[in-house]
Amino acid sequence: MKGPLHAVSLTRDGAALALRLARALPGTRAYAPSRFAAEGPEGVQAFDEPVAALIARLWPGAGGFLFVMAAGIAVRSVAPLLRDKAEDPAVVVLDQAGRFAVPILSGHLGGANGLAREAARVLGGTPVITTATDVAERPAIEVWARENGFRLGNRRGVVAVNAAWASGDPVGLVYDREAVGAEAFASMAPHLALVTDDLGEARSFEGALVLVTHRDLGPLRPALTLRPPCLYLGVGCRKAADPETVLRGVRAALAARGLSALSAAVVASVDEKAGEPALHELARSLGVPFRTFPAAALAPVAVPTPSARVERAVGTASVSEAAALLASGGGRLLVAKIADRTWTLAVALRPAFPSSRSTES
């Protein structure tokens, strides 16, 4: 959960149950109407506003909600707030006796299924999980992808893959050996009819196909594409460069070479550029860390296009190429320095194994 959990109740018994949850689940706050909060033990936060207004106030930044109330009230309260399944917080509804915990929103990506199981464990109740893949005892592809550091290249494909699993239809996976090692799929293999790095074999597969690659592979049309974090971007820029110009340029340069920006693992540069807004914005936009290295650490790195002018300016003959290679921790240079008037870019590649996601950045 990215934010706090809120256990919201509407009755006297519900307030006591919400407090039990708050005490057992770290980061959880309990709420009840003023008259019940005042009667209950210390720790329940009182509210006087309509419950829908309270929920709307707590919604931004919330990690999840445990609603001790009728499911209908919960649904009507959250309905106007829903935006995107990848961003909406987890929502679990419980009866005030704590017999059942029912996830009704963001079961997989938001973690509501897991939250329901935790709440049921605390209360001695039963989690009521209704997502098809869980009922079929199959993994949810989006959860597995997130846990392994892969990004969704096309979110609509998640439905196709999960539906195939739920229906007992075959699901296959083809991976780019340059981008990821076969061991990344060990936990998923029992649920797959095919695991291969052979594109020819993948093309003849009859079923929902998952493709794991950092590249645009043209004619292959998988149900779902997953992007492994295997590209390390070394970037330099002019002082006070326009962030939008740098962002647009780097994205276009990657696309022109058939590389997905979703496979970026880190944006790296020299320490002298640590305060550049354009580089911070680039990393933020790509959803990756921004890392810098001292010029003395970059200088010894062997690169194909060193520059005496750059060396005079910042103390190392290479920023983008050297930073990409150093950030990759042993990767190889995939794209040599591309120079624009405002920015430079180089890309190193290192396979994204389970034990070396993008955390070294």
N, C-alpha and C positions, 0 to 999 in steps of 0.2 A: 504494500500500500504506500502510495506516495505522500499522502496527507493523513491527518487525524481521522479516527473513526468516531462516529456519533451514534450513540444508542438513545433513540427517542421513544418515549412512552407517553401514553395518554391516561392511564389509570393508576390507582394506588398499587395494585399488585404489579402492574407493568413497571412502575418506578423502581420497585425493589429488584425486579429482574434486570432492568437496565443497569442498575448499580452493580449487580453481580458480574455482568458482562464487562463493565468498565474496570472493575477491580482485577479481573482475570486476564483481560486482553490489553496489552501495553498500548498506550496512545489513544485509549477510548475514553470519551466523555459521556456522561449520562445526563439526560434531560427529562423533565416532567413538568406538567402544569403547576403553577405556583402552589395551589392548595395541597397537592400531593407531595411536592418537593419539600414543603415545610413540615409535613407530617413524618416524612421518611428520615432515614439516617443521613448524616452529613456526607456530602459528595455528589448529590444530585443537583444539577443546575436548573433553576426555575425559569419558566417562560410564561408570558401572559398573552402573547400574540397568537393568531391562528397558526396551527401546526404547519400549514403550507408555507406561511410567511417565514417561520423559523427555518424550515428546510431550505427555502430559497436563499436565506441569509447564510446558511452554513455550506451550501452546495459548492461555491467556488473554492478550490483547493482541498476539498474533502477527499479522503482516501476511500471512505465507504460509510454506509449507514446500516444500522441494525434497528429496524422499526418494530417496536413491540405494539402492534395495533392491527386492525383489520387490513387485509391486503388491498381492498378497494380504496381505503383512505390513502394508503401509501402510493398506489398507482396514480390516483388523481393528483396527489401532491407533487410527484416528481415529473409527471407527463410534460408540463410546460418547460421543464428545465433540460430535457434530453437534447443532446447535440450530436454525439458520435460515439459508437461503441468502443472505439479505441481511447476515448478520453473521459466518458462518463464514469463516475465512481461506482463502486460495487453497492448493490442494494439487496439486503436480506430482510425478510419479514418473519417475525416470530409471534406465536400466540403468547398470551401473558402467563400461561402456565409453563412455558418453555418446552413444550412437547415436540414442537416441529420448528425447524429453521429452513426457510424456503428462499433460495436466491431467485430474484425476479429480474435482475438487470446486471449486465457485465459479468456474467458467470465465469468466462474464461479470462479475457484480457484484464478485466477489472478486478478479478480475484474473488468474486462473490461466492463461487462454489467452495473455495477453500475457506472463506470466512464463515459460511454456513456450517461447514464441518467443525470448525473451531468453536463456534457458538454452541453447537449441539453437544460437543465434548464437554464444555464448561457446565452446561445445564443438565446433562444426562438425557438429552432429547435425541431426535432423529433428524438428520439433514435430508431434505427432500430435493434431490438433484434431478432436473428434468432435461438437461442438455443431452442431445441424442448421442454424442460421442461418449459421454460418461456412462450413459445407460448401456451402450454397446461395449463398454470397457475398452474403448479405443482412445488414443491421445487426441487432444485438440491441436491441430497443426499450428495455430497461432501462438498457443502457449509454449509448445515445444520450440518453436522458432525463437521466441523471445528469450527463453531460458538458455538457448545456445548462441545468443548474440546475433541471430540472423534477422534481417528486416524484410518486411513484406513488400515485394515488388508490385503486386497487384492484389489489393485486399479482397476483391470480389472472388478471387480464386479460393480463398479460405472456405467459403460456403461450399464450393464444388468438391473440395477434398474432404471436408468433414462429412458432407452428405454421402459421399462414396463410402467412407468408412462405416457410417451409421447404417447404410443399406447393405453392407457386406460386399460391396463392389471392390475390385482391385485398385490399389493406389501404388504407383511406382515413383521412383526418385532417380534422377540423373544429376550428377554433380561434375563440376569442372575441377579436375585434379589440381590445376594450377592455383585454385582459389581456396580449396578446403580438402582436408584429408578424409579418407573413408571412415576413419574411426569416429568422426563426428556423428555418424548415423547409427552407431551401435545400438543405442537405446531404442531407436525407431525401427530398426530392421525387422523385428518380429511382426510388425504391423504392415510391412510393405511386401508387395508381390514382386518388386524389382528394385534393386539398388545397383547402379552401374555408372561408369564414367564414359561409356560408349554411346555416342549420339545416334549411331545407326541402330543400335539395339533399342534405344529410347523411342525412336521414330516408329518402330513397329509395335510398340506397347499399346495394348487396348485397355484403357482405363484412365483414371485421373492421374496426370503426371505432374510431379513437382520438380522444378529445375532449380538447382543451386549454383549460381554463377555471379561473377562480377561484370560479365560482358553481355553485349547484345548478340545473341546467337542467331539472329535472322529468322530463317524459315521454321525453326522449332517453335511450336505453339503450345506450351504447357498450360495446365489448368492454373498453376500457381508458380510464381518465381520468387525465390528467396535470395536475398543478397547477403553474402558473408562479409564481415568487416576485415577485409584483407588489403585495402589500399591505403597507403600512408602518404599523405599529401604534404610535400615540402613547398612552402609558399613564402615569397618575399614580396614586398611592395614599397612604393614610394612613401615618404613621410606624409601622414594625413591623407592618404589615398581615399577616394570615395568608396565607401563600403559596397554600394550597389554595383559599381563598376567592377570591383574585384570579384564579388559574388557571381555576377552574370558571366564574367570572363572565364572564371574557373569552371563553372558548370558547363559552359559551352565547350571549353577545351576537353573536358572529360567526355562529353557526349560525342564530340567529333571523332574521338578515338574508340568509340564503342564501349566506354566504361561507365558504370552506373555510380552516380554520386551516393547512392544508398549503401555502397560498399566501402565508403570512407571510414577509416578507423580513427584517424587523428589528423589535425592540422598542425604542422610543425614549422618552426622558423628559428631565427637567431634571437638571443636575449635582447639585442638592441631594439627588436620589433615587438617586445612583450607588451607594450602599451598601445599598439596600433589598433584603433577601433575597427578598421576594415578586417583585420585578421580575427579578432574576437567575434565579429558579426558573421564571418564566414564559418567559423567553427560552430557557432550557435545555430546557424541556419542548417548546417549539415547534421547537427545533433551529436557532435563529437567533441572530445577535449581539445584544447589549444595548448601546445607544449612548446617551450623554447629551450635552446641549448646555448651555452657560452660559445663565443667565436673560437676559443681555444679547443673546444671539443669538436667543432665542425672542421677546423682547418686540416687535421690529418686524414680526413675521409677522402679516399680516392674517388674522383668523379670524372666524367668524360668532358665536361665543358667548364673548367675553372676560368675565373675572370680576375685579371690583375686589378681592374678598376674596383671591383667589389672588395677585393682584399684590402685595398687602400682605404676604402670607406668604412668597413666593419671589422676588419681583422681576419677574415677568412675568404678564400678564393671562391667559395661556393656557399650559398645559403639554401636554395630550394633543393638541389640534388643531395647535398650533404645532410640536410635536416630530414629529408624523406628517408634516406638510408639509415641514419642513426635512430630515428623514431621506430623504424621497422624492426630493429633489433636482430639483424641478420638476413633481412630480405634482399631482393635484387631490384635494380632499377628497371622499372617497366616503361616509364616515359621520361626521357631526358628533358632537360630544361626547356620550357616554352617561355619565351620572353615577349611580353607586351610592354607598351609604354608605361603602364601603371603597375604591373605585377609580373611575377615570374612563378612558374609552377613546375614541379617535378613529381613523379609518382613512383613509389617503391611498392613492391608486392611481397607479402608474406602470407602463406596459407593460414587460414583461420581454424586452427585446431581447437577442440574443446578446452584444452588446458591453457590456451593462449589467445583468448578472445581479443578485445582491444584494450584490456586492462593495463597492459604495460605502458600505455600512453597516459 
